[in-house]
C-alpha cells in the first residue's frame, strides 16, 4: 500500500520530514514495514515469511564468508536516507564498511557498496519496480534482487543518466543454482528457498 501526499508540489523537504516523522513514530507501534518513496509512504503489511528471512540469512552469511573483515552484510536498522530526494529505504541486506556504522543517524546511500532485496510475496513491485528506480537515483552502486517466487534474480550496476533520471545500465540475470557476483564477491545461490503456494497472502 502507498500513502501519497495530496499535493506533490508542496515543499518537498517539509513534506518529506513530516512523512519521516510519521514513519519513525509508527515503526514501533504499527505492524508492517514503512519506507518513503517519491510517491509517498510505502507500507508492506505482511510479516516476512520464513523463505524470505532464510534467504536474507543465507545470503548474508555467504557474503560475510568471502568479504574482508572491514566490510559487513548488515540487516536491520538504521534506514538508508536521501532527504533531498525524499527517499528513505531499508534494504534487506546492506553491504557496507563497518566504519560507516559508527555514529548516529541514517546511512548515506552513497556509502553502501550494495543493497540486496528479497522479493516480497505480498508486494513484489516494491522490489522489482520502485527500488530499481530509487536505488540508482540515490546513488547505491549495486542492487541485487533475489526472487523466491521464481528462483531467479538479477544484479544491477553502472548508474548512468537518462531522460527519466539515473538508472542502472547493466543487468545480469541469474537462476538459483548458479553463482552470483555482487560487487567484488561471488556467492552460491544453491539451496536458497522458494515460496510455496501455501505462502500466498490470504484474501
Secondary structure by P-SEA (a helix, b strand, c coil): ccccccccccaaaaaaaaaaaaaaaacccccbbbbbccccbbbbcccccaaaaaaaaaaaaaaaacccccccccccccccccccccbbbbcccccccccccccccccccccccbbbbccccccccccccaaaaaaaaacccbbbbbbccccccccccccccccccccccbbbbbcccbbbbcccbbbbcccbbbbcccccccc
